Amino acid sequence: MIRKRMAWVLLPILALVFTGCPKKPPEPPPTPIEMKADPIKPPPAPPQEVAEPVDVVDDQVEVDPLDSDNMRQVNEEAHRLGFSPDVHFELDQSDLRDEAREKLAKNAQFLKTHPQFTVTIEGHCDERGTNESTTAEDYMVSLGVSKMSMKTITYGEERPVCTMSDESCWWRNRRAHMVITGRK
């Protein structure tokens, strides 16, 4: 009795294995298109003169990156326009070198041209020196930048850019780093 049941179960399975799934009949080949004139269609119009090209006005308005709410994008555009993020100092000196004065003058000009921005000046020093971050702010004020548009934070040696112990690395760490942080 069990053999008969097994035979009834196995027989359809074997039939499927040997015969497989039924195949689709092949599609008939496409019929060639007859080249008859369509009595409803009018004959094609003769070619006309080619018109001069017309300038297409793009409806998209370019957005000034300085108008962005994304301060990273604002800083990137400011750097592209000459705003320098870093001014470096000599060891234990708050005197500004000529290069630093030039950078601060460009930054001051940028801030006077774009008074809507506020800047944070981050003061950093190396592992050996003191921090003179207010020098950059004072110089910018002397160039006509409103003190209200600047904020100074002193980090000291807490956030070094370079961690090797040599003069080129220490020099990179002695800096006033300027970041546009908001709008008035």
N, C-alpha and C positions, 0 to 999 in steps of 0.2 A: 504494500500500500504506500509506503514512504517512497519507493522507487517510482511509482506512477506519478506522485505529486512532484517529485524532482524532475521527472521527464517533462511534465507540463510547464514547469518553471524554466527549465533549461532550453526547451525546444524554441520558444520565441527569441531567446537571447542568441542562440546559435543562428537562427534565421536572419537576424539583424546583422550579425557579424559577417556572414557569408554574402548577403545581398547588399549590405550597406544602405546608406540613405538614398532615397530616390533623387536622381539628377534632374536639374532644370533643363527643359528642352532649349536648344540653342536659339538665340534670337535670330529672326530672319535678317538678311543683309539689308542695308538701307536702300531704298529705291532711289534711282537717280531723279534729280529735280528736272522737270520738264521746262524747257526754255521758251515758254509762251509769253507773249506780251499781255500784260494785265490791262484789259480794256477800261478798268475803272481808274487806274493811275494815270495822271497826266504825264507827258514826256518831261524829262528833266530840263530845268531852266538853263539857258546858256550861262557860262561863267561871267561873273561880274568883276568890276575893278576891285583890286585889293585896297582896303582902306588903310590909312596910316595907323601904326600902333598907338594905342591910347594908354597913357600911364594909369595904372590901377592904383587907387588910393586905398591903403590898408586901413580898415576900420579899427584895428587894434591900436591903442594908444600905449606908447612905451612908458613904463613906470620908472621914475627916477629911483635908483637904489637908496638914495638918501632919504626918501619918503617912506621907506619900509619900516614896519614895526619890529623887524628882526634886527637886533643890534649887531649881530655878527655880520650881516650883509651890509649894514651901515658902516661898520669898521673897515670891511674889505674895500668898499668904495672910497672911503676917506683915505685909506692907505694908497689906493690907486691915484688919488688926486694930490698926493704929497704929504699927507698927515703921517708923521713918524711916531711909531709907538714907543721907541726906546731912546733915552738920552743917557749916556754913560758918564761916570765920574772917575777921577783919579783916587787913589787910596787916601783915606782920611781927609779929603778935600771936598769942599762944597763949591769950589770955583768951577764955573762953566768954561769948557774949552770952546774954541771957535766953532767946531763942528756941532757941538751941543747947542750953541746959540743959534746957529743957522736952522737946525731942526726945530727948535722951540719957536723961532720966528715964523716958520712955515705953519706950525701947529696953531700959533696965535692968529695968523691970517685966516686959516681955515675956520677957526672958532668965531672970529669976528664976522666972517662972511656967512656963517651958518650959526647964528646965535641961539637957535632952538635946541642945540645939543648941550648936554652936560658931560663932563669928563671926570673920570676918576684917575688920579695920579697915584700909582703904587710905588712906594719907595722900597728899594732893595739894596742890600749891601753884601759884601763877601764875608767869609768866615773870620776875617781879620780886622775889618774896619767898622766904622760907624755909619749911620744912615743919614743922608742929607736930602731927604725927599722934598722938603719945603722950598729948596732953592729953585727947582723947576717951576713950582707954582708962583713964587715971588717974581721970577723973571717974566712969566706969562702975564701977570698982573701989570708989570711995568710996561709991557707992550700993548696994553689996552684991553686985555681979556677980563671980563667980570669975575671977581672972586666967587660970586654966587654960582657961577657955572662950573666950578671946579671943587673937587673933594679930594683930600689927601689921606691916604692910608699908609702906615709904615709897617712893612713886613720884616724888615731887617734881613737876617740871613735865613729865614724860615722857608722861602720858596726860591731856591737857586735854579737858574737855567742850566748851569753846568756844575758837575760835582767833582771834577778832577782838581787836584791841588797844584795848580800852576798859574802863572800870572795871566795868561790868555783867558783862562776860565774865570779867574777872580774878576778880571775886568768886565767880562760879560755879565757877571752877577751884580756889579756896582752900577745900578741904573735907576732911573725913574721911568716906569712903564705907564704909558697913557692909554686909556681905553674909553671910548665913547660908551657911556652906560645908560643914557636916557635922553629924554626931551624935557624942556622946561614947561 
